[in-house]
Amino acid sequence: MRWWPVVKSLLGLAVLVFVGWQLSRDLAKLPPRSAPVGYGWLALSALLYLAGLGLSGVFWLRLLRRLSAHPTWIMGLRAYFVSQLGKYAPGKALALVIRVGMVSGDRTPAATAALAAFYEVLTTMAAGALLALALAPLVVPADAVGLVSGQLWNLDAGHDPTRGETTLMALGLLVVTGLPLTPWLFNRMAAGVTRPFQRLGLAPMPPVRYGYLLEGLILIAPCWLLFGLALACGIASLPEIALPWTPWTLGWLTVCMAVAYVGGFVIPTPGGLGGREFLLLLLLVPVLVRQGTPPTVAGPTVSLVVLLMRVAWLINLFMNSPQCERIARQQFAWRQRRRLKPLKYLWRLGPSP
């Protein structure tokens, strides 16, 4: 399988080139703007995205405690949020390396932290695919035209994916991300990974149970609702788009976000770049067309929304990573001072010279 990394890199490069060409073509078609971008909506979108990520981080820390690892909440959340920037490095493995490196120690074995992080990522993606699978029959229009081959090359056509097509996309993503989560398969994989470390005296990792998976799916499902709201806020940042804030619209945006995000995770590009944008274009253009936006304007508008949201979310991560680091250092210093207080008290009670 020596050729697989080369094929994966070429595939990722092809996706980036195609989507970059599509976005540049769409942005060139944008009409002159008559109103400024609503940066407040973009800031709210970034905050909702950060809150959604926090639910996944909480599940990761709860899973670590179930697996007999005990990092502090502050240290764990710091590692989780800072590591999100590693997703944009080639190979997608840097995020895992950063997270494990920041949280591992005497109370948290590196192997346990890595396997729990892998399990959390897959659970987050499976929860998104499962929610999209549940919502698709309810929010996808019954009179959708369906995708055609020309749609992949001309996203301005605005053809809706049918309920069956959307359900199949969500089901395929659920199988890819959910199958490795079954305890029967994951525990065998974890045993094989940790076996060499057990020879060095590391205790075997406790097995993952179905209850952990169920807890993760329930805890992370609201994350995708927050991502859907973040997408709605990103669209609202362009005053010329007037999407109604109805349950149907928010549900459909949640499906779009889940399919695009999980699909971007499956596609081998850093941070889902390219794949996520392509799927958002594929799914969002029909939504705007149904609300009265001309097809020739919907594509460029969605391209602008996607780029603005990506930039806003990245800026948010960059701004919050130092804050997480500062809070963690303050927490560590406070714990050290608390440990030294009894020693200072005993020293004061000692005999005076």
SULWOZI-V988231 format. One record per residue. PSI is psi in degrees with one decimal (999 if undefined). NEAR is the number of other C-alpha atoms within 12 Angstrom. Layout:
PSI,NEAR
PSI,NEAR
This chain:
27.3,7
-24.5,7
-15.7,9
-43.4,11
-34.8,15
-44.8,14
-42.2,14
-41.3,21
-41.8,20
-39.1,17
-45.3,21
-40.1,29
-40.4,23
-40.7,20
-44.3,27
-42.2,28
-45.3,19
-47.5,22
-36.2,33
-40.5,22
-42.4,20
-44.5,31
-43.5,31
-38.2,20
-42.3,22
-43.6,30
-29.7,25
-21.2,18
-3.4,22
132.1,22
162.1,17
137.7,13
134.7,13
-12.0,10
146.3,13
160.6,14
138.6,24
91.8,23
-23.7,23
-40.3,20
-39.0,27
-39.1,34
-41.4,30
-38.3,28
-43.1,37
-38.5,37
-40.0,30
-38.4,31
-42.7,38
-40.2,35
-39.3,29
-42.5,30
-35.0,36
-34.5,33
-39.4,35
-38.3,43
-38.9,38
-42.3,34
-39.4,37
-43.4,46
-38.6,38
-38.5,30
-38.9,40
-41.4,39
-35.4,26
-27.3,25
22.4,32
26.9,23
145.0,32
65.1,26
155.2,35
156.6,25
-41.5,26
-47.1,27
-40.6,33
-46.1,42
-34.3,36
-49.1,35
-38.5,40
-48.9,45
-40.2,42
-36.6,39
-16.8,36
-27.6,38
-23.0,31
-14.0,28
-21.5,30
6.1,25
149.6,21
138.6,21
-19.4,23
5.8,29
-17.0,25
-34.6,22
-41.9,29
-41.4,35
-43.9,29
-45.5,28
-46.8,38
-41.4,35
-33.0,26
-23.1,30
-19.6,39
148.9,28
-157.8,19
-34.9,14
-9.6,20
98.5,33
143.0,31
-39.6,30
-41.2,36
-42.6,43
-40.1,42
-45.8,36
-38.1,38
-37.6,46
-41.8,39
-41.3,31
-39.6,43
-42.7,40
-46.8,39
-36.6,36
-39.8,44
-45.0,44
-41.0,44
-37.2,44
-39.6,43
-44.2,49
-38.7,43
-41.2,37
-40.3,40
-38.4,43
-36.7,34
-34.7,26
-26.0,33
-46.9,35
-17.3,25
-30.5,24
-19.8,31
129.7,36
140.1,26
-24.1,17
23.9,14
140.1,24
-39.4,20
154.9,24
145.9,24
164.2,19
-36.1,12
-20.1,14
-34.7,24
-24.4,21
-16.3,19
83.3,27
-13.5,38
-13.1,35
-32.3,31
37.5,38
125.0,33
138.1,34
139.0,37
171.7,25
-40.9,29
-41.8,23
-44.1,27
-40.4,38
-40.6,28
-39.9,22
-47.5,30
-39.6,37
-42.5,32
-42.7,24
-35.0,35
-39.8,33
-44.6,25
-42.5,24
-24.8,30
-29.0,32
-43.8,21
-13.1,27
-15.7,37
130.6,27
-35.3,23
-40.8,16
-43.5,19
-41.2,29
-36.1,27
-39.6,21
-42.4,21
-38.7,32
-40.1,24
-35.7,17
-39.6,19
-8.4,27
-44.2,19
-31.7,15
-25.6,19
-26.9,17
-20.4,10
8.2,10
2.4,11
131.7,18
145.9,20
145.8,25
134.5,34
148.2,26
148.4,28
137.2,34
164.1,21
-29.5,18
-35.0,16
-42.1,30
-43.4,34
-42.3,24
-42.6,25
-43.0,37
-40.0,34
-40.9,23
-34.6,29
-17.5,37
-44.2,34
-22.8,27
-42.1,36
-28.4,46
-38.2,34
-37.9,34
-38.5,41
-41.3,40
-37.1,38
-40.0,40
-40.4,48
-40.4,43
-37.4,38
-40.8,43
-38.1,43
-15.2,31
-16.9,33
108.9,32
-24.4,21
-11.1,27
125.2,31
75.3,22
134.0,29
139.4,21
69.3,20
158.7,14
-36.7,18
-45.8,21
-46.3,30
-37.0,30
-41.7,34
-38.5,44
-35.1,44
-42.0,42
-44.6,49
-45.6,50
-42.3,42
-48.0,48
-42.0,50
-42.5,40
-47.8,39
-38.4,45
-38.6,37
-31.2,32
-38.9,35
-36.8,32
132.1,33
68.6,34
150.4,33
125.2,31
19.0,34
14.2,34
133.7,38
-60.6,38
-44.0,35
-42.0,37
-40.5,44
-45.1,40
-35.5,38
-40.4,46
-42.9,44
-36.9,41
-30.2,45
-32.7,47
-45.7,43
-32.0,39
-45.0,43
-37.2,38
-39.2,29
-24.7,26
7.7,20
0.1,19
131.2,24
140.6,21
-34.2,27
-18.3,26
-28.3,29
-44.7,38
-54.3,42
-36.5,34
-44.4,44
-38.5,46
-42.9,41
-42.4,35
-44.7,42
-44.0,42
-42.8,31
-41.1,32
-42.6,40
-44.1,31
-44.2,21
-41.8,32
-39.1,33
-43.1,29
-40.7,23
-44.2,28
-42.3,32
-38.6,22
-33.6,21
-21.0,27
-47.3,25
-33.7,20
-41.4,20
-40.8,26
-43.7,25
-44.1,18
-40.4,21
-40.9,27
-40.4,17
-40.8,16
-41.6,20
-43.1,18
-39.0,14
-41.0,14
-39.5,15
-41.6,14
-38.5,14
-35.7,14
-30.1,13
-14.6,14
-46.2,14
-35.8,13
-40.3,14
-37.7,13
-43.9,12
-35.4,11
-36.1,12
-30.8,12
-10.7,11
165.6,10
137.0,7
150.2,6
999,5
